[in-house]
């Protein structure tokens, strides 16, 4: 720790990450939101804290601590914050119980989960009861990549974040589609970080494979990937105007929401700047800057978007 502003996290004698005060200080966050023109911020835990690798009861204890803290922040400033919880998905029964607590006792709008749970992809039958209960509760699920696929081949150049995360997210979306999870749960609200990773740009290939190799791709669902993809939400954090316009064209502005990755370096310096720079029609811009997020979270939009 250097003063009150900066902390270095050391794991096994090596620097893992430097954390600024805005990662955990409510007043600092509100001040920065005011400076950046952000009306409401959705709080969720840092994905490395999912702790899916841990013993389930230990992960539950950590999740409860994190969830209680986020709920406390939201209670302190309900006009500025909305909360998403975290759950020990390595034990779906414990995860369901904690999700129910988040939704019914803590007043959260949903749960943040990872793109996989150890050896389980998101289509694993063990996870379906969790998704089924999330749909019944009306819990929004925000999916963020973690523990990226192929990381052992990406030790340099920040590649796990540049290549691994987009691939990891595409793997998660394809798992939900081809595994029939979205088909079986049409009311499930699920949003994927970073514009859905590499999935949107490979949707044509994915859709073609569904027709070309039905023996492999249609074992759990007979609905085209492109049709199922219209059920999901994506955030707009893609750092490229042409890509953002493509997302809006393919998925609709009612399925693309502002994402910031705050307060980490791959986020937008000024949230919403890319959206505004695209000069979308007012209704589209209003969706992207706030209304879509409100719908995803099950909130009634009020005031300006």
N, C-alpha and C positions, 0 to 999 in steps of 0.2 A: 504494500500500500504506500502511495506517495501522497501525503496530505490527506484531504478528504475527497479528492477528485478522481483518483485512478487506482485500480487494483490489478495486479498481475496474478493470474491463476497458474500455479505450477503443478504439474503432474509428473511424477517419476523424475523429478529434477529438471524437467524441460518446460519452457513457457508454452502453455496451451492457448491462453487468450488474455488480452488486456481488456478490462471492463471499466467503463466510465460510470460516473455517478448516475447518469441518466438511465442506466439499466435498472435501477431499483429505487430511485428517489422520486416520490410523487410530485413534490413541488417543482423539482427540476424538469420533469416531463411536462407538466402543465405550462411552465414558462416557455419551454421550447415549442410546444404545440401552439401557444399564443403567437410566438415569433414566426412560425411557419404557416399560420393560418389553418390549423387543424382543429376542428370543433370537437370531435369525439374520437377517442383512440380505443382500439380493442386490445386488451392486455392478455397475453398468453405467455407461458413459460418458455425458456430457451430449450430447443429440442434436445440438447445434450443432457438435460435433466429428466428426460423420459424414463431413463433407468430401466429399460426393458430387460437388461442383462441381470438385474439384481434378483434376490429372493423376493417373491411376490409380496409378502407381508412387509418387508423393508421398503419396497417400492411404493406400497400403499401408504405407509407412514410418511414418506417424503411427499407423495402426491397430496395428501391431506394438508400437510404444512404449506405447500405451495398454493393450493387452492384457497386455504383460509386467508393467506396473505393477499392474494389477488382480490378475493371478496371484500376484504377490509379496505383495500384501495378504492374499489368501486363504491362501497358504502360511503366513504369519505367524500367522493366527488362523483355522484351518479350522473351529473350533468356532463361530465367529461370522459368517463370511462365505462366500458362494457367488458365483462370478463368471460374468458374461456378457461375451462379446467384442464387438468391432465389426469390420466388414470393408468393403473398398472395392467396394461393390455396383455402381458404374459400370463395373466390369470383372468380370463374373461368374466368369471363370476364376480371377482373383486372389482374389476373394472366397471361392470354394470352397476354394482352397489354404489361405488363412488360417483359415477355419472349421475345416478339418481339423487345423491346428496347434493351434488353441484347444482342440479336443475331445480330441485324442490326446496332445499334449505338455504343454499348460498345465493340463489337468484342469478345464476350464470345463464348464458345463452347457448352454450354448447361446450364442446371438448376439442382440444387440439390433439391430434395423434400423429404418429410417424408413418412413413411410407411402407414399412414392414415391421414385423415384431419378431426379432431374432430370425429363425428359419421359416416363419410363416409369412407368405405374401398376403395381401389383403383379401384374397379369395379363399383363404383357408377356412374349411368348415368350422373350425374352433372359434373363429371370430364372428361368424354370422349372427349368433344370438346378440352380440354387442351391437351390431349394425341394426338389427331388428328392433332392439329396445330403444336405440337412438331415434329411429324413425317414429316409434310410438310416443316417445317423450317430446318430439319436436326439437331435439337437440341438433344444432348445427355442428358439423364436423369439419374442422380445418386441418388439412393434411400437409405436413411439412417434411421435406426429406431429412434423413439422418443416416449415419452409418452407411455411407454410400457404396453401392455395388462397384466392384472392381477397384476399390481404393488401394489395394496392394500394388497395382500397376501404375498408380498416380502419385508417386511420392514428391514430385516437384511441380513448380509453376502454379500452385494453387489449383491444380487440376481436379481434386475431389469436388471443389465448389463450382468449377467452371464446366466440367464434363459429367462428373458423377451425380451431382444434384439433379440436373435436367433429366438424365437417364433414369435415375431412381424414381422421379416423379412420374415419368411415362410408364414405367413398370407398374407402379401402383394403380394408375388409371386403367391400364390394360387388364390388370388383375381383376378389378371391380367389374369391368365390362365383360370380358370373356368368361369370368367366373359366374356370371349371372346375378351378381349381387344387386346391381342397379336395376336389372330387369325384374327381380323379385321384390324390390323395395322402391317403387316409383316415387314415394314421398320422402325418401331420404335426401337431406340437404347436405351436400359435401362440396367443399371448396379446396382447390389445390394451389399451393404457393407458386410464385415465380412464373405466372402465366401458363401453368401446367407443364413446365419444363419442355422437353423435346416432343411431347405428345402432339400438340397442335400441328407442328410442321411435318409430322409423319402420319397424320390421320388418313391421308389418301392411300398410303402404303398399307396401313392397318385395315382400312375398309376393303381394299382390293384382296388382301389375304383372306378376309372373312369369306369372300366368294370363291377364291381360287383354291383354298384348302379347307373346305367345310369339315373334313374328317378330323382336322386338328383344332379348328377355331370354333366350331359350332357344337361342341360337346355339352355345354352348359347353358347356352342361350342361342336363340335363332333370330335375335334382333340385331340389325346392322350396328357396328360400332358408331358410325356417324349419327345414327338416331339416338343411341344411348348417351352419346357425348353431350347431347343437348340438355341432359339432366344435370350436368355438373356445373359448378361455378369455378371461375379462375380469377386470380388477382391480376392486376395490370402491370406488375413490376417486371417489365421486359426490356427497358432501356433502349427501345428502338421504335420509332413512330410507325414504320411500315409493318412491323410485327403486331403492334397494338391494333392498327387498323384491320389487319387480318383476323385477329381474335374477335373483334367486334363483328366483322362480316360473317365469320363462321359460326360463332356461338351466340351472338346477339348482345346488345349492351345490357340487357337485363340479366346476363350471366357473367359479366366481367366487372370486378370491383377494384377500387383503389387498394393497393398494397404498398407498404413503405419499407419493410425489413428494418425499421427503426429499432435500435440505434446503431446498427452494424454497417460496415463499410460498403456492402453490396446494395444497400438501399438507395432510394432517391435522396439527393441532397435537400430538395424541397418537394415534399410529397404532393403529387398531383400535377407537377410541372409538365411531365410528358403528355398527360391527358389534355391539358389546356393547350399545349403547343400544336396538337393535331387539329384544332379548330373544328371539332365535331359539331353537329347540330345541337342546339341547346338541350333538347330532351335526352340525347345520347350522353352529352357531357354530364347532365344531372344524374343519370344512372351511374356512370362510372365514378363520379366523385362522392356518391353517398347513397343513392336510392337502392342500388343493387346490394350493397353491403347490408343495408337495413332489412331488405327482404330476406337475404340469406340468414341473418341473425334472428329473424322473426320479430323485428321491431317495426313500429309504425313510423315512417319518416315524418319529421316535424321540422318546420322552418326551412331554412335554405339547405340544399343538398350538400 
